[in-house]
Amino acid sequence: MQYTFIQLSMRTPHLRQWLAKRSQHSITAEAGANTAPATVPNAATNRILGRWLLGCSGLVVGAVVLGGVTRLTESGLSMVDWHLVREMKPPQTRAEWEAEFAKYRQFPEFKIMNHDMTLPEFKFIFYMEWGHRMWGRLVGLAYVLPTIYFWKKGYFNRSMKGRALGLCGFVFFQGLLGWYMVKSGLEEKPESYDVPRVSQYRLSAHLGSALLLYCASLWTGLTLMLANTKRLNQLRRFAKGTVGLVFLTALSGAFVAGLDAGLVYNSFPLMGDRWIPDDLLAFSPTLKNFFENPTTVQFDHRVLAISSLTAITGLYMFSRRMMLPRRAKIAISCLTAMAYAQVALGISTLLLYVPTPLAATHQSGSVALLSLAIWVLAELRKVAK
């Protein structure tokens, strides 16, 4: 008599037990697959996070540019108090505008510089500063709300959670630092008859922290969207030094802006009729010149700018002798072209006595140059997926 496989299995205890265990393992595996998390950090989620951070870095650039225009139009001291929510709605009625204008008239900028200012003129500088502050709040929301969403969806690994929290915390710090800077321009200084302005130290700290936020966001976004490749260590070290030099040059520009140092020695390449002006170290102690002497601050900015241009030119020449991915070559070429354009903008701004449109373009150019330098560094570390 012939037995079918099913009949045999029913009569054989060991075979019946093996089939039962196999069936149980299959059911367990299927249940585990069905209950697995729907979203885990992977290449697709990393690209989403990368695009988010690149968008955030773009908003930070907007804040830097708008802040520069606000300073150049001397609008930064028009709002004399700070409220996180209440100031989001600007004055609506004439009575509200008059009340805001009355508060402004109590502070040094109106008393010394703008004592003949009219209400329409005040509205212009008020809206410039209000727009800058509202943009800052938009930047904050762009970091915080997606962070909450991505955290709940499980897009962050442990390392990315720390970075996201750090970026959000830095945004809040940047807002507080901005108000701390503005307060320095609202203080009464009876012993001084100088034009009221914010502290160049606080201005530099405010710009420097914005640039750090921008660099961190751009770098993290680019690395999330790119995949690893062979390290080009020597060229990367050169590129890192170049990024640091470009950052330092941009930061020195804040001291130039804070001291109106662009309005002294409006000649190039000489300063007046000398390579090194007589009043370069006029202040005592000597260290004070590097932060408070307009001549020294402009001289330092010139030296740093030329050093950055030299370093970028060297990076370009060095890279021509190496086999690099096409994207890396494009990034280095763009960086080099932007460096020469930025130096030309700076010289033109100086020779034309700092016209607002040209000065704003020059400041925007510094952020563009820093962006391209970071892109170069990212391309030397990684290649596109």
C-alpha positions in Angstrom: 0.0 0.0 0.0 1.3 3.4 -0.9 1.0 6.3 1.6 0.6 9.9 0.7 2.9 12.5 2.3 0.1 13.8 4.5 -0.9 10.3 5.6 2.7 9.6 6.4 3.1 12.7 8.4 0.1 12.0 10.5 1.5 8.6 11.4 5.0 9.8 12.1 5.3 11.8 15.4 8.7 13.3 14.7 7.7 14.6 11.3 4.5 16.0 12.7 6.4 17.9 15.4 8.9 19.3 12.8 6.1 20.6 10.6 4.4 22.3 13.6 7.6 24.1 14.7 8.2 25.2 11.1 4.7 26.6 10.9 5.1 28.4 14.2 8.4 30.0 13.1 6.8 31.2 9.8 3.9 32.8 11.7 6.3 34.5 14.2 8.4 35.9 11.3 5.3 37.2 9.5 4.1 38.9 12.7 7.5 40.5 13.3 7.5 41.8 9.8 4.0 43.3 10.2 4.9 45.0 13.5 8.3 46.4 12.4 8.5 50.3 12.5 7.2 51.9 9.4 10.0 54.4 9.3 13.6 54.1 10.3 16.6 56.3 9.4 17.7 55.3 5.9 19.0 56.8 2.7 15.6 58.2 1.8 14.9 59.8 5.2 18.4 61.2 5.2 17.8 62.9 1.9 14.6 64.5 3.4 16.5 65.7 6.4 19.3 67.0 4.2 16.8 69.1 2.1 15.2 70.4 5.2 18.5 71.6 6.6 19.6 73.1 3.3 16.3 75.0 3.3 17.0 76.2 6.9 20.5 77.3 5.9 18.9 79.4 3.1 16.6 81.1 5.6 19.6 81.9 7.8 21.3 83.5 4.7 18.2 85.6 4.3 18.4 86.7 7.9 22.1 87.7 7.5 21.4 89.7 4.3 18.3 91.4 5.8 20.3 92.2 9.0 23.0 93.8 6.9 20.5 96.0 5.0 18.9 96.9 8.3 22.2 98.1 9.6 23.1 99.9 6.4 19.8 101.8 6.5 20.4 102.6 10.2 17.1 100.9 11.1 18.3 98.5 13.8 17.6 100.8 16.8 14.0 101.7 15.8 12.4 99.1 18.0 13.4 99.9 21.5 11.9 96.9 23.3 11.6 93.1 22.7 8.6 90.9 23.1 8.4 87.4 21.6 4.7 87.4 20.6 3.3 90.9 21.2 5.6 92.7 18.7 4.6 90.3 15.9 1.8 92.7 15.2 3.1 96.1 14.1 1.2 99.4 15.0 -2.0 99.7 13.1 -3.6 103.1 14.0 -2.1 106.5 14.0 -2.3 106.6 17.8 -0.3 103.3 18.0 2.3 104.7 15.7 2.6 107.9 17.7 3.1 105.9 20.9 5.8 103.8 19.2 7.5 107.0 17.8 7.3 108.6 21.3 9.3 105.7 22.8 11.9 106.0 20.1 12.4 109.7 20.7 13.5 108.9 24.3 16.7 107.2 23.1 20.1 108.5 21.9 19.7 107.8 18.2 16.8 110.2 17.9 18.3 112.8 20.2 21.7 112.9 18.4 21.1 111.8 14.8 17.4 111.9 13.9 15.9 114.8 16.0 14.2 116.1 12.8 12.8 112.7 11.8 9.1 112.6 10.7 6.6 109.9 11.4 6.7 108.5 7.8 10.5 108.3 8.0 10.2 106.5 11.4 7.8 104.0 9.8 10.3 103.0 7.2 13.1 102.2 9.7 10.6 100.5 12.0 9.4 98.2 9.3 13.0 97.3 8.3 13.8 96.2 11.9 10.3 94.6 12.3 10.9 92.6 9.1 14.3 91.4 10.3 12.8 90.2 13.6 9.9 88.5 12.0 12.3 86.7 9.6 14.2 85.5 12.7 11.0 84.0 14.1 10.4 82.3 10.8 13.9 80.8 11.0 13.1 79.5 14.5 9.8 77.9 13.4 11.6 76.3 10.4 14.0 74.6 12.8 11.7 73.7 15.7 8.5 72.5 14.0 10.1 70.0 11.6 12.4 68.8 14.4 9.3 67.8 16.4 7.7 66.1 13.4 10.8 64.2 12.3 11.5 63.1 15.9 8.0 61.6 16.2 8.3 59.9 12.8 11.6 58.3 13.8 13.8 60.0 11.2 16.6 60.8 13.6 19.3 58.4 14.8 21.0 59.1 18.1 23.6 61.4 16.6 21.1 63.3 14.6 18.9 63.9 17.6 21.8 65.7 19.4 22.5 67.8 16.3 18.9 68.8 15.8 18.5 69.8 19.5 21.8 71.7 19.2 20.7 73.6 16.1 17.3 74.5 17.7 19.0 75.7 20.9 21.4 77.8 18.8 18.5 79.5 17.1 17.1 80.6 20.4 20.5 81.8 21.6 20.9 83.8 18.3 17.6 85.6 19.0 18.7 86.5 22.5 22.1 87.6 21.3 20.4 89.9 18.7 18.5 91.7 21.5 21.6 91.9 23.6 23.3 93.6 20.7 20.5 96.1 20.1 20.5 97.1 23.8 24.1 98.3 23.5 22.9 100.9 21.0 20.1 102.1 23.2 22.3 102.9 26.2 22.8 106.5 27.3 26.5 107.5 27.1 26.8 111.1 28.5 30.6 111.1 28.2 30.4 110.4 24.4 29.2 112.6 21.5 29.8 109.8 19.0 27.1 108.6 16.7 24.9 106.0 18.5 25.7 102.5 17.3 25.6 99.0 18.6 28.8 97.5 20.1 31.1 96.1 17.4 31.8 93.3 19.8 28.2 92.3 20.1 27.6 92.8 16.4 30.5 90.5 15.6 29.2 87.9 18.0 25.7 88.2 16.5 27.0 87.8 12.9 29.5 85.1 13.9 26.8 83.0 15.7 24.6 83.3 12.6 27.4 82.1 10.4 28.1 79.2 12.7 24.4 78.2 12.6 24.5 78.5 8.8 27.7 76.5 8.4 26.5 73.7 10.8 23.1 73.4 9.0 24.7 73.5 5.5 27.4 71.0 6.4 25.0 68.6 8.1 22.5 68.9 5.2 25.1 68.2 2.5 26.6 65.2 4.4 23.2 63.7 4.8 22.6 63.9 1.1 26.0 62.5 0.0 27.6 59.1 0.2 31.1 58.2 1.4 34.1 57.9 -1.0 37.9 57.8 -0.8 39.3 60.6 1.4 41.6 63.1 -0.2 43.4 64.0 3.0 45.9 66.5 1.9 43.5 68.5 -0.3 40.9 68.3 2.4 43.2 69.8 5.0 44.0 72.6 2.6 40.2 73.1 2.1 39.5 73.1 5.8 42.1 75.9 6.3 40.6 77.8 3.5 37.1 77.6 5.0 38.4 78.8 8.3 40.1 81.8 6.6 37.0 82.7 4.7 35.0 82.5 8.0 37.5 84.8 9.8 37.4 87.3 6.9 33.6 87.5 7.1 33.7 87.9 10.8 36.2 90.7 10.5 33.7 92.5 8.2 31.4 92.8 11.2 34.0 94.9 13.0 34.4 97.0 9.8 30.6 97.5 9.8 30.4 98.2 13.5 33.0 100.9 13.4 32.1 102.3 10.0 35.7 101.5 9.1 34.9 101.4 5.4 34.7 105.2 5.4 38.4 105.7 6.3 41.2 105.3 3.7 38.9 105.0 0.6 41.8 104.0 -1.7 43.3 100.8 -2.9 45.8 99.1 -2.7 47.5 101.9 -0.7 45.8 103.3 2.4 46.2 107.0 1.7 49.7 107.3 0.3 51.1 104.4 2.4 51.0 100.7 2.5 50.9 100.8 6.3 49.2 103.9 7.7 50.7 105.9 10.5 47.7 105.5 12.8 47.6 101.7 12.5 48.6 101.2 16.2 47.5 104.6 17.6 45.5 103.2 20.5 47.0 101.9 23.8 47.2 99.1 24.7 48.2 97.7 21.3 45.6 94.9 21.4 42.8 97.5 21.6 43.6 98.6 18.0 42.5 95.3 16.5 39.0 95.8 17.8 38.4 99.5 18.2 40.7 101.4 15.8 38.9 101.8 12.4 42.2 102.0 10.6 43.5 98.8 12.1 40.2 97.0 11.6 40.1 98.0 7.9 43.8 97.0 7.4 43.1 93.6 9.0 40.1 93.0 6.8 42.2 93.8 3.7 44.9 91.4 4.8 42.4 88.6 5.5 40.6 89.2 2.2 43.8 89.0 0.2 44.9 85.9 2.2 41.6 84.2 1.5 41.9 85.0 -2.2 45.5 83.6 -2.2 44.5 80.4 -0.4 41.5 79.8 -2.8 43.7 80.4 -5.8 46.2 77.9 -4.4 43.5 75.4 -3.7 42.4 75.8 -7.4 45.9 75.3 -8.7 46.5 72.3 -6.4 43.2 70.6 -7.4 44.1 70.9 -11.2 46.9 68.4 -10.6 44.6 65.8 -9.1 42.0 63.4 -10.4 38.8 64.6 -8.8 35.1 63.9 -9.4 33.4 66.3 -11.8 31.2 67.9 -9.1 34.3 68.6 -6.9 36.0 70.4 -9.8 32.9 72.4 -10.5 32.6 73.4 -6.8 36.3 74.5 -6.7 35.9 76.5 -9.9 32.8 78.3 -8.5 34.6 79.1 -5.3 37.5 80.6 -7.2 35.3 82.7 -9.4 33.3 83.9 -6.4 36.4 84.8 -4.5 37.6 87.1 -7.2 34.2 88.7 -7.6 34.0 89.2 -3.8 37.3 91.0 -3.7 36.2 93.2 -6.7 33.0 94.0 -4.8 34.9 94.9 -1.7 37.3 97.2 -3.5 34.4 98.9 -5.4 32.5 99.4 -2.1 35.6 101.0 -0.6 36.4 103.3 -3.5 32.8 104.5 -3.8 32.4 105.4 -0.1 30.2 102.4 0.9 27.0 102.9 -1.1 24.2 100.8 0.5 23.3 98.6 -2.5 26.9 97.7 -3.1 27.7 97.2 0.5 24.7 94.9 0.9 25.8 92.9 -2.1 29.3 92.6 -0.7 28.0 91.3 2.6 25.8 88.8 0.8 28.9 87.8 -1.3 30.7 86.8 1.9 28.0 84.3 2.8 28.0 83.0 -0.8 31.7 82.6 -0.6 31.5 80.7 2.7 28.7 78.5 1.2 30.9 77.5 -1.7 33.8 76.8 0.5 31.7 74.4 2.6 30.4 72.8 -0.6 34.0 72.2 -1.8 34.8 70.6 1.6 31.7 68.4 1.3 32.5 67.3 -2.2 36.1 66.4 -1.3 34.7 64.2 1.5 31.9 62.6 -0.4 30.4 62.1 -3.9 26.8 62.3 -5.0 24.6 59.3 -4.5 
